[in-house]
Amino acid sequence: MDMDDSKKISNMNMIDMQKKFACLFLKRAMDIVGSIFAIIFFFPLLLLIMVAVKLDNPQANIFYGHERVGRDGVMFKCWKFRTMVPNAKELVEQFTEEQKKEYEENFKLKDDPRITKLGSFLRTTSMDELPQFYNILRGDMSLVGPRPIVPAELERYGRYKAVYLCVRPGLTGMWQVKGRSDTTYEQRISMDVEYVRNMSIYLDLVLIIQTVVKVIKKEGAY
């Protein structure tokens, strides 16, 4: 390889880095503008849900914050509207063997006895995740990205850990529009990796539009 070839490769790498930086900058700008707009647009609905959740169980908290793994491994509280009974953790011990196996495999249940009737409605309509626009505004999350996961799930990523940790987790992403809860865990990981490797503003916009369609159709949510 001569000096000219080395220079060309160096220039190409520099261009790739500049494109990546520009993409991340625009992505964060879109997150800030998008989350502010969403909070203002959904504010009446947010208030209505807050009242409904409180009336459903006056003694329980309106919001539920669960520790998730963010970019560079930084932990953050991922906020949702409460959809489960207050003693949800204790009820895990009462799961059947089949339920325990499903929970350990997917970190959720398709027919979870801990979910309230209101909570079931919020989940199937994805309205339980509206508080995550606050996470996006704070910089914990992005509008589009890999699914926010708990520390135990990170081990399932194996050699793809670094891929997950290099970006902010998203409110939506490939997993949400390509099967969501109807996919296997390995498929979810594959989709997260595919997104990070092909990340672009155009892809984000496409996934956001597809997400809106999925939410309206209530596909794959539970």
C-alpha positions as CSV (number, residue, x, y, z in Angstrom):
1,M,0.0,0.0,0.0
2,D,1.5,3.3,-1.0
3,M,1.2,6.7,0.7
4,D,-1.7,7.8,-1.6
5,D,-3.8,4.7,-0.7
6,S,-3.1,5.3,3.0
7,K,-4.2,8.9,2.7
8,K,-7.4,7.9,0.9
9,I,-8.3,5.4,3.6
10,S,-7.5,8.0,6.3
11,N,-9.7,10.6,4.5
12,M,-12.5,8.0,4.2
13,N,-12.4,7.2,7.9
14,M,-12.5,10.9,8.7
15,I,-15.5,11.4,6.5
16,D,-17.3,8.4,8.2
17,M,-16.5,9.9,11.6
18,Q,-17.9,13.3,10.5
19,K,-21.1,11.7,9.2
20,K,-21.5,9.8,12.4
21,F,-21.0,12.9,14.5
22,A,-23.5,14.9,12.3
23,C,-26.0,12.1,12.6
24,L,-25.7,11.9,16.4
25,F,-26.0,15.7,16.7
26,L,-29.1,15.9,14.5
27,K,-30.5,12.9,16.3
28,R,-30.2,14.6,19.7
29,A,-31.7,17.8,18.3
30,M,-34.6,15.8,17.0
31,D,-35.0,14.2,20.4
32,I,-35.2,17.5,22.2
33,V,-37.6,19.1,19.8
34,G,-39.7,16.0,19.5
35,S,-40.0,15.3,23.2
36,I,-40.9,19.0,24.0
37,F,-43.6,18.9,21.3
38,A,-44.9,15.5,22.5
39,I,-45.1,16.7,26.1
40,I,-47.1,19.8,25.1
41,F,-49.3,17.9,22.6
42,F,-50.1,15.0,25.0
43,F,-50.3,17.2,28.2
44,P,-54.1,17.0,28.5
45,L,-54.0,13.2,28.0
46,L,-51.1,12.9,30.5
47,L,-53.2,14.7,33.1
48,L,-56.2,12.4,32.4
49,I,-54.2,9.3,32.7
50,M,-52.6,10.5,36.0
51,V,-56.1,11.1,37.4
52,A,-57.3,7.7,36.2
53,V,-54.3,5.8,37.6
54,K,-54.7,7.6,41.0
55,L,-58.4,6.8,41.2
56,D,-57.6,3.2,40.3
57,N,-55.6,2.9,43.5
58,P,-55.3,6.0,45.6
59,Q,-52.6,4.4,47.8
60,A,-50.2,3.5,44.9
61,N,-47.8,5.8,43.0
62,I,-48.9,7.2,39.6
63,F,-45.5,6.6,38.0
64,Y,-43.2,3.6,38.1
65,G,-39.5,4.1,37.6
66,H,-37.4,1.0,36.7
67,E,-33.6,0.9,36.5
68,R,-32.5,0.4,32.9
69,V,-29.1,0.4,31.2
70,G,-28.3,3.5,29.2
71,R,-25.6,4.6,26.9
72,D,-22.1,3.7,28.1
73,G,-23.6,1.6,30.8
74,V,-25.0,4.5,32.8
75,M,-28.1,3.4,34.8
76,F,-31.2,5.5,34.7
77,K,-34.8,5.3,35.8
78,C,-37.1,4.6,32.9
79,W,-40.5,6.1,33.7
80,K,-43.9,4.6,32.9
81,F,-47.4,5.0,34.2
82,R,-48.1,2.3,36.9
83,T,-49.9,-0.6,35.3
84,M,-49.5,-3.2,38.0
85,V,-50.9,-3.8,41.5
86,P,-48.8,-2.3,44.3
87,N,-47.5,-5.7,45.5
88,A,-46.4,-6.8,42.1
89,K,-42.9,-7.9,43.3
90,E,-44.4,-10.2,45.9
91,L,-46.7,-11.8,43.4
92,V,-43.7,-13.1,41.4
93,E,-43.2,-15.8,44.0
94,Q,-46.7,-17.1,43.3
95,F,-46.1,-17.6,39.6
96,T,-46.5,-21.1,38.2
97,E,-43.5,-22.9,36.9
98,E,-44.6,-22.2,33.3
99,Q,-45.0,-18.5,34.2
100,K,-41.5,-18.4,35.8
101,K,-40.0,-19.9,32.8
102,E,-41.6,-17.4,30.5
103,Y,-40.6,-14.5,32.8
104,E,-37.0,-15.7,32.9
105,E,-36.9,-16.0,29.1
106,N,-38.6,-12.8,28.1
107,F,-38.5,-10.7,31.3
108,K,-42.3,-10.3,30.9
109,L,-45.5,-12.4,30.7
110,K,-48.1,-12.4,28.0
111,D,-50.9,-12.9,30.5
112,D,-49.5,-11.2,33.6
113,P,-51.8,-11.5,36.6
114,R,-50.2,-8.4,38.2
115,I,-51.5,-6.0,35.6
116,T,-54.6,-4.1,36.4
117,K,-57.5,-3.6,34.0
118,L,-56.6,0.0,33.5
119,G,-52.9,-1.1,33.2
120,S,-53.9,-3.5,30.5
121,F,-55.6,-0.8,28.5
122,L,-52.6,1.5,28.9
123,R,-50.2,-1.2,27.7
124,T,-52.2,-2.3,24.7
125,T,-52.4,1.4,23.6
126,S,-48.7,2.0,24.6
127,M,-49.9,5.0,26.6
128,D,-48.1,3.7,29.7
129,E,-44.9,4.8,28.0
130,L,-45.8,8.4,27.5
131,P,-43.7,9.5,30.6
132,Q,-40.6,8.4,28.7
133,F,-40.7,11.6,26.7
134,Y,-39.3,13.1,30.0
135,N,-36.5,10.6,29.8
136,I,-35.8,11.6,26.2
137,L,-35.7,15.3,27.1
138,R,-33.3,14.6,29.9
139,G,-31.0,12.7,27.6
140,D,-31.5,9.3,29.1
141,M,-33.2,8.0,26.0
142,S,-33.8,8.8,22.4
143,L,-37.0,8.8,20.3
144,V,-35.6,5.8,18.4
145,G,-33.0,3.3,19.5
146,P,-32.6,-0.2,21.0
147,R,-35.1,-1.3,23.7
148,P,-34.2,-0.1,27.2
149,I,-33.1,-3.2,29.1
150,V,-32.3,-4.2,32.7
151,P,-28.8,-5.2,33.7
152,A,-29.6,-9.0,33.7
153,E,-30.6,-8.7,30.0
154,L,-27.3,-7.1,29.0
155,E,-25.6,-10.5,29.5
156,R,-27.9,-11.9,26.8
157,Y,-26.3,-9.6,24.3
158,G,-23.0,-11.4,24.5
159,R,-20.5,-10.0,22.0
160,Y,-23.0,-7.3,21.0
161,K,-22.9,-5.6,24.4
162,A,-20.7,-2.8,23.0
163,V,-23.2,-2.2,20.2
164,Y,-26.1,-1.7,22.6
165,L,-24.0,0.5,24.9
166,C,-22.8,2.9,22.2
167,V,-26.2,4.6,21.7
168,R,-29.1,5.8,23.8
169,P,-32.0,3.3,24.2
170,G,-35.2,4.4,22.4
171,L,-38.9,4.9,23.0
172,T,-39.3,3.0,19.8
173,G,-37.1,1.1,17.3
174,M,-37.0,-1.9,15.0
175,W,-38.2,-4.3,17.6
176,Q,-41.3,-2.3,18.2
177,V,-42.3,-2.2,14.5
178,K,-41.2,-5.7,13.5
179,G,-43.2,-7.9,15.8
180,R,-42.6,-6.4,19.2
181,S,-43.6,-8.8,22.0
182,D,-44.3,-11.5,19.4
183,T,-40.6,-12.0,18.6
184,T,-38.0,-14.2,20.3
185,Y,-35.3,-12.6,22.5
186,E,-32.6,-13.5,20.0
187,Q,-34.6,-11.7,17.2
188,R,-34.9,-8.6,19.4
189,I,-31.1,-8.5,19.9
190,S,-30.6,-8.9,16.2
191,M,-32.9,-6.0,15.5
192,D,-31.1,-3.8,18.0
193,V,-27.8,-4.6,16.3
194,E,-29.2,-4.0,12.9
195,Y,-30.5,-0.6,13.9
196,V,-27.3,0.6,15.4
197,R,-25.3,-0.5,12.4
198,N,-27.7,1.3,10.0
199,M,-28.6,4.3,12.1
200,S,-29.6,7.5,10.3
201,I,-32.1,10.3,10.6
202,Y,-34.0,8.9,7.7
203,L,-34.3,5.5,9.3
204,D,-35.5,7.1,12.6
205,L,-38.2,9.0,10.7
206,V,-39.4,5.8,9.0
207,L,-39.5,3.9,12.3
208,I,-41.4,6.7,14.0
209,I,-44.1,6.6,11.2
210,Q,-44.3,2.8,11.4
211,T,-44.6,3.0,15.2
212,V,-47.6,5.3,15.0
213,V,-49.3,2.8,12.6
214,K,-48.5,-0.1,15.0
215,V,-49.8,1.8,18.0
216,I,-53.1,2.6,16.2
217,K,-53.5,-1.1,15.3
218,K,-52.4,-2.2,18.8
219,E,-50.1,-4.8,17.3
220,G,-47.8,-6.9,19.5
221,A,-48.3,-4.9,22.7
222,Y,-49.0,-6.4,26.1
